[in-house]
Amino acid sequence: MFRPPPTAHIAWALMDDRHRRVLELCEGIARDKTLAWLEESVAEIRWKAGGKERDRVKDGLVVAVFQHYESRATESRPLLHAHAVVSIRARRPHDGKWGNLSADSLMTHIVAADTLYTLYFMEEVSARLGWAWEPREVTPGRRPVMDIAGIDQRLIGWQSTRRQQIEDALSVLTDKYEERQGHAPGEKAGYALACQAADQTRSPKRTELLSLTELRRRWRESAIRAFGACTVYRLAERAREAAAAAWARVRPVVDTVLAAVDVVAVVYVMRGAFKRHHLLAEARRHLSYVLRGRPHEPGLDERIVQTVVDDYTRPASRRMMTADLRALYPRDTEDQAVLRPLTRKRTAPPYERARLAADALAARVHAVRRAERLRSRTRPRTVAVPAASRSHPRPFRTGPKNGRLLEPETGVDTVERTRQTLEAAAAQVAAMLQDGRQAREAAHGPRPQPTPAMTPPPHTQQPGSQPAPGRTTGEVT
């Protein structure tokens, strides 16, 4: 099932027809791109006994998509979503014959496909409507969801009546689980409990069929009665204003190394041992948190995962891998001593511990980069000054650590010794110059002195003559 983030349902149901059509177009484009990724990179066809032989499918998948507009809540609420039914039949790449798909490969990558769909939908909405996205914490200590910036939070509660029913049942099931197991449920157990709560609270399908125009009219009237006409009719305007403020505050730049350590920290704390598709799903979540709807470079998620696999993981079994932080902590004698306390801290939710680990690794990356920059700076060249000769030189002080540099002395005595040292060096240089000049004179004779220039006689003017115009008599006035 393909379902956009919660605030997209509100904008689709309560805004005008132009915004409704654009949001439906964005949903369709994101869905088609996600299905194309499943066809090209995930779907496999199997043949021979036990499915020993596997390969990529030829000519894509056969998929039927059914568009739905409302939830199963007791009172009708907007829920734009699509059900995609994938045929099990596909063609083999080597001979073109029809065979059966490998269902386990599709189910393995279902979370990675969901995160990719959300990422594509956010980018399409931001590109066509100019809206930004921001994370919202639904359950404390759990992963946040991405919402359209500027949408009134009260409308989320109005739209999510079905979710409230599930949460009420889930709290009862979670209490029973903690009483039985002695600790809070993890990610996998929490998902199973949520599915169980959804099944228990699911109401039967409606028999009354209404057109989409009628449904949207009823939804708009219900929201206006609850929150007023100004809240409903100014949704698009407030979303544009909030987008300008969000993009001015957030810089959409992705650092591959920081993204890699963030991904490996979150997945390691949440799962311990993991596979490549777990890293891929978390990398796409990271891109949605950082970019907030801005387009990402094609293949960036795969490069982040490859950086994690190459630099920050090691094999844990034949099929699984785990975190390896020796690239950041080369002197760590214990295996993962940095992250082990976080994985064993059961009092905090798993995602909260994962964020603490990610922040610690990001700080370590910044510290390593800062140290590398300081080491790469050129230092000024130093000039050695000859020490003053002493008849009884003072012995060096010894400390607890060998090779420790002595701190420079200060005071009047130090200044006086420095002056004497410089004077002695200057006198030695002057004596060397004098000796060299005397040796040259003894070998070649004294250097001849230059003859002084003759002083010209003063110019005298003849009696009765006048100086020429424009010429002077040589006197200085």
C-alpha positions in Angstrom: 0.0 0.0 0.0 1.3 3.5 -0.9 0.2 6.2 1.5 1.6 9.8 1.7 2.4 11.5 5.1 -0.6 12.5 7.2 -0.7 16.3 6.4 -0.8 15.5 2.7 -4.3 14.0 3.3 -5.4 17.1 5.0 -4.2 19.4 2.2 -5.7 17.1 -0.5 -9.1 17.0 1.2 -9.6 20.6 2.4 -7.8 22.7 -0.3 -9.2 23.7 -3.7 -9.3 21.4 -6.8 -6.0 22.7 -8.2 -4.1 21.6 -5.1 -6.0 18.3 -5.0 -5.0 17.5 -8.6 -1.4 18.4 -8.0 -1.2 16.2 -4.9 -2.8 13.3 -6.8 -0.2 13.8 -9.6 2.6 13.8 -7.0 1.3 10.6 -5.4 1.1 8.9 -8.8 4.6 9.9 -9.9 6.2 8.8 -6.5 4.3 5.5 -6.8 5.5 4.8 -10.4 9.1 5.6 -9.5 9.0 3.3 -6.5 7.5 0.5 -8.6 10.2 1.1 -11.3 12.9 0.7 -8.6 11.4 -2.6 -7.4 11.3 -3.9 -11.0 14.9 -2.9 -11.8 16.7 -3.6 -8.5 14.7 -5.9 -6.3 12.3 -8.2 -8.2 13.7 -11.7 -8.9 12.2 -14.7 -10.8 13.1 -18.2 -9.6 13.1 -21.6 -11.3 14.3 -25.2 -10.8 13.7 -27.2 -7.7 13.5 -25.0 -4.5 14.1 -21.9 -6.5 17.8 -22.5 -6.8 18.2 -20.3 -9.9 17.3 -16.7 -9.6 17.6 -13.7 -11.8 16.1 -10.3 -12.6 12.7 -10.2 -14.3 12.4 -9.4 -18.0 9.9 -6.7 -19.2 9.0 -5.6 -15.7 6.2 -6.6 -13.4 2.4 -6.9 -13.9 0.8 -4.5 -11.3 -2.8 -3.4 -10.7 -3.3 -0.2 -8.7 -6.5 0.6 -6.9 -6.9 4.2 -5.6 -8.8 4.8 -2.3 -9.8 8.1 -0.7 -11.1 7.5 2.9 -10.2 5.5 6.0 -12.1 2.9 7.9 -12.8 5.1 10.8 -16.3 5.2 12.2 -16.8 8.7 10.9 -15.4 9.1 7.4 -12.0 10.8 7.2 -9.7 11.6 4.3 -7.0 9.0 3.6 -5.4 9.2 0.1 -3.7 5.9 -0.6 -3.3 3.2 -3.3 -3.2 -0.6 -3.1 -0.8 -2.2 -5.6 -1.5 -5.8 -6.4 1.6 -7.5 -8.0 1.1 -10.6 -10.1 3.3 -13.5 -9.2 3.9 -14.3 -12.9 6.9 -12.7 -14.7 9.2 -13.6 -17.6 12.6 -15.1 -17.4 15.5 -13.0 -18.7 17.4 -15.8 -20.6 14.6 -17.5 -22.5 11.5 -15.2 -22.1 9.3 -18.0 -20.6 6.9 -17.2 -17.8 7.7 -18.2 -14.3 7.0 -17.3 -10.6 8.4 -14.3 -8.7 10.4 -14.7 -5.5 8.1 -13.1 -2.9 10.8 -13.0 -0.2 12.9 -10.5 -2.2 10.0 -8.1 -2.4 9.0 -8.5 1.2 12.6 -8.0 2.3 12.8 -4.6 0.7 9.3 -3.4 1.6 10.5 -0.8 4.2 13.2 0.5 1.8 10.5 0.9 -0.9 8.2 2.8 1.6 11.0 5.2 2.5 11.8 5.7 -1.2 8.2 6.5 -1.9 8.0 9.1 0.9 11.2 10.7 -0.3 9.9 10.9 -3.9 6.5 12.3 -2.8 8.1 15.0 -0.7 10.4 16.1 -3.6 7.5 16.2 -6.1 5.3 18.3 -3.7 8.1 20.7 -2.9 9.0 21.1 -6.6 5.4 21.7 -7.8 3.8 23.6 -4.9 6.9 25.1 -3.1 6.1 23.6 0.3 8.7 22.5 2.8 8.6 19.5 5.2 9.5 19.2 8.9 9.8 16.3 11.3 7.1 15.8 13.9 7.4 13.4 16.9 4.2 11.3 17.1 5.3 9.0 19.9 8.1 10.1 22.3 11.2 8.2 21.7 10.1 6.9 18.3 11.0 7.9 14.8 9.4 11.2 13.7 7.2 11.5 10.6 7.5 14.2 8.0 4.7 16.7 7.7 4.0 19.7 5.5 5.3 22.8 7.3 2.5 25.2 8.3 -0.4 22.8 8.6 -2.4 23.3 11.8 -1.6 20.5 14.2 -5.3 20.4 15.3 -6.3 19.2 11.9 -3.9 16.2 12.3 -5.9 15.0 15.3 -9.2 15.6 13.4 -8.0 13.5 10.5 -6.3 10.7 12.5 -9.4 9.3 14.4 -8.5 5.8 13.1 -5.0 6.2 14.5 -6.4 7.2 17.9 -8.4 4.0 17.9 -5.3 1.9 17.2 -3.2 3.8 19.8 -5.8 3.1 22.5 -5.7 -0.6 21.8 -2.0 -0.6 21.4 -1.4 0.9 24.8 -3.2 -2.1 26.4 -1.3 -4.6 24.3 2.0 -2.9 25.2 1.3 -3.0 28.9 0.6 -6.8 28.7 3.9 -7.3 26.7 6.0 -5.4 29.3 4.3 -7.3 32.1 5.1 -10.6 30.4 8.6 -9.9 29.0 9.9 -7.4 31.6 11.0 -4.7 29.1 9.5 -2.4 26.5 9.0 -3.9 23.0 11.6 -3.3 20.4 11.1 -2.3 16.8 10.0 -5.7 15.5 7.8 -6.5 18.5 6.2 -3.0 18.4 5.3 -3.4 14.7 3.7 -6.7 15.4 1.7 -5.2 18.3 0.6 -2.3 16.1 -0.7 -4.8 13.5 -2.6 -6.7 16.1 -4.2 -3.5 17.5 -5.2 -2.5 13.9 -6.9 -5.8 13.3 -8.8 -5.6 16.6 -10.2 -2.2 15.9 -10.9 -2.5 12.2 -14.5 -1.7 11.4 -16.4 -3.3 8.4 -16.4 -1.5 5.1 -19.1 1.0 4.4 -22.0 0.1 2.2 -22.9 3.7 1.3 -21.0 4.8 -1.8 -20.3 8.6 -2.2 -18.5 10.5 -4.9 -15.2 12.2 -4.2 -16.9 15.6 -4.6 -19.5 14.8 -1.9 -16.8 13.4 0.4 -14.7 16.5 0.1 -17.7 18.7 0.8 -18.5 16.8 4.0 -14.9 16.9 5.1 -14.6 20.6 4.6 -17.8 21.3 6.5 -16.7 19.1 9.4 -13.3 20.9 9.7 -15.0 24.3 9.5 -17.4 23.4 12.3 -14.5 22.2 14.5 -11.8 24.8 13.8 -13.4 27.7 11.9 -13.3 28.8 8.2 -10.1 30.8 8.6 -8.1 27.7 9.5 -9.4 25.8 6.5 -9.3 28.4 3.8 -5.8 29.7 4.7 -4.1 26.3 4.6 -2.2 27.0 1.3 -1.1 30.5 2.3 0.3 29.3 5.7 2.1 26.4 4.0 3.9 28.8 1.6 4.9 31.2 4.5 6.1 28.3 6.6 8.1 26.9 3.6 10.0 30.2 3.2 10.9 30.2 6.9 11.9 26.5 7.0 14.2 26.7 3.9 15.9 29.9 5.3 16.6 28.0 8.5 17.8 24.7 7.2 20.7 24.2 4.8 19.9 21.2 2.5 23.5 19.9 2.2 24.3 16.2 2.6 27.7 15.2 3.9 28.3 11.6 2.9 30.6 10.7 5.9 28.2 12.3 8.5 25.3 10.6 6.8 27.1 7.2 6.9 27.9 7.4 10.6 24.4 8.6 11.4 22.9 5.6 9.5 25.3 3.0 11.0 24.7 4.3 14.6 20.9 4.2 14.3 20.7 0.8 12.6 23.2 -0.7 15.0 21.5 0.5 18.1 18.1 -0.5 16.8 19.0 -3.9 15.5 22.5 -5.0 16.5 23.1 -7.1 13.4 21.7 -6.0 10.1 21.7 -6.4 6.3 22.2 -4.0 3.4 18.5 -3.2 2.9 18.2 -2.0 6.6 21.0 0.5 5.8 19.3 1.6 2.6 16.0 2.3 4.3 17.7 4.4 7.0 19.8 6.3 4.5 16.6 7.3 2.7 15.1 8.5 6.0 18.2 10.5 6.6 17.9 12.2 3.2 14.3 13.1 3.9 15.2 14.6 7.3 18.1 16.6 5.9 16.8 17.8 2.5 13.2 18.6 3.7 11.8 18.2 0.2 14.7 19.4 -1.9 15.7 16.9 -4.7 18.5 14.5 -3.9 21.3 13.5 -6.3 20.5 10.1 -8.1 22.3 7.3 -6.4 23.2 9.3 -3.3 21.4 6.7 -1.0 23.4 3.9 -2.5 26.7 5.8 -2.0 25.9 6.4 1.6 25.2 2.7 2.1 28.4 1.7 0.3 30.4 4.1 2.6 28.9 2.4 5.6 29.7 -1.1 4.3 33.2 -0.2 3.3 34.3 1.9 6.4 32.0 1.2 9.4 30.9 -2.4 9.3 32.3 -5.9 9.6 30.8 -9.4 9.1 28.8 -10.7 12.0 27.7 -14.0 10.3 27.4 -15.5 6.9 24.5 -13.1 6.0 24.6 -10.4 8.6 26.9 -7.5 9.4 27.4 -5.2 12.4 29.1 -1.9 13.2 32.8 -1.5 13.2 34.1 1.9 14.5 37.8 1.3 14.5 38.1 3.9 11.7 36.9 6.5 14.3 38.3 5.0 17.4 41.6 3.2 16.5 42.7 2.9 20.1 39.4 1.2 21.3 40.7 -2.0 22.8 37.2 -3.2 23.6 34.8 -4.1 20.8 32.4 -1.2 20.3 33.0 0.2 23.8 31.5 3.5 22.7 28.1 2.2 21.7 27.7 -0.8 24.0 26.3 1.2 27.0 23.6 2.7 24.7 22.5 -0.7 23.4 22.1 -2.1 26.9 20.2 0.9 28.3 16.6 -0.5 28.4 15.1 2.5 30.3 15.3 4.7 27.2 13.4 4.0 24.0 15.5 2.4 21.2 15.3 5.4 18.8 16.3 7.9 21.6 19.4 5.7 22.3 20.1 5.6 18.6 20.0 9.4 18.3 22.5 9.7 21.2 24.9 7.3 19.5 24.5 9.2 16.1 25.3 12.5 17.8 28.3 11.0 19.6 29.8 9.6 16.3 29.1 12.9 14.5 31.0 14.8 17.2 33.9 12.3 16.8 34.0 12.9 13.0 34.1 16.7 13.5 36.9 16.2 16.1 39.0 14.0 13.7 38.5 16.6 10.9 39.6 19.4 13.1 42.7 17.6 14.2 43.6 16.9 10.5 43.2 20.6 9.7 45.5 21.6 12.5 48.1 19.1 11.5 48.0 20.2 7.9 48.8 23.9 8.8 52.4 25.1 8.0 54.4 26.1 11.0 56.8 29.2 11.0 60.4 28.3 10.6 62.4 28.8 13.9 66.0 30.3 14.1 68.3 28.7 16.7 70.1 31.1 18.9 73.5 30.0 20.3 73.5 29.5 24.0 75.7 31.6 26.2 78.8 29.7 27.4 78.8 28.8 31.1 81.7 27.4 33.2 79.2 25.5 35.2 76.1 24.7 33.0 72.9 24.2 34.9 71.6 20.6 34.6 68.3 20.0 32.9 65.2 19.4 35.0 63.7 16.0 34.8 60.0 15.4 35.0 57.8 12.3 35.3 57.6 12.0 31.5 60.7 11.7 29.4 61.0 14.1 26.5 58.8 16.7 28.0 59.7 20.2 26.8 60.8 22.7 29.5 58.7 25.7 29.9 60.5 29.0 28.9 61.9 31.0 31.8 60.8 34.6 32.3 62.2 37.5 34.3 65.1 40.0 34.3 67.7 37.3 34.4 66.4 35.7 31.3 66.4 39.0 29.4 70.0 39.8 30.5 71.2 36.4 29.4 69.6 36.8 26.1 71.3 40.2 25.6 74.7 38.8 26.5 74.2 36.0 24.1 73.4 38.3 21.2 76.3 40.6 22.0 78.7 37.7 22.1 77.4 36.4 18.7 77.8 39.9 17.2 81.3 40.3 18.5 82.3 36.9 17.1 80.9 37.8 13.7 82.8 41.2 13.7 86.1 39.4 14.6 85.6 37.0 11.8 85.1 39.8 9.3 88.3 41.7 10.6 90.4 38.5 10.3 89.2 38.0 6.7 90.1 41.6 5.7 93.6 41.3 7.1 94.3 38.1 5.3 93.3 39.6 2.0 95.5 42.6 2.5 98.5 40.4 3.3 98.0 38.3 0.2 97.2 41.0 -2.4 98.3 44.2 -0.8 96.2 47.1 0.5 93.2 48.0 -1.6 93.8 51.3 -3.6 91.7 54.2 -2.4 89.7 56.1 -5.1 91.1 59.5 -6.2 88.9 62.4 -4.9 87.1 64.3 -7.6 88.5 67.7 -8.7 86.4 70.7 -7.8 85.7 72.8 -10.8 86.8 76.5 -10.6 84.0 79.0 -9.9 82.6 80.7 -13.0 83.4 84.4 -13.3 81.5 86.9 -15.4 83.4 89.2 -17.6 82.8 92.9 -17.0 80.1 94.5 -19.1 78.6 91.2 -20.3 75.0 90.1 -19.5 73.8 86.6 -19.0 71.8 84.9 -21.7 68.1 84.8 -21.3 66.9 81.7 -19.6 70.3 80.9 -18.0 71.6 81.6 -14.5 74.9 82.5 -13.1 75.2 79.3 -11.0 74.2 80.9 -7.8 71.5 79.6 -5.6 68.9 82.1 -4.6 
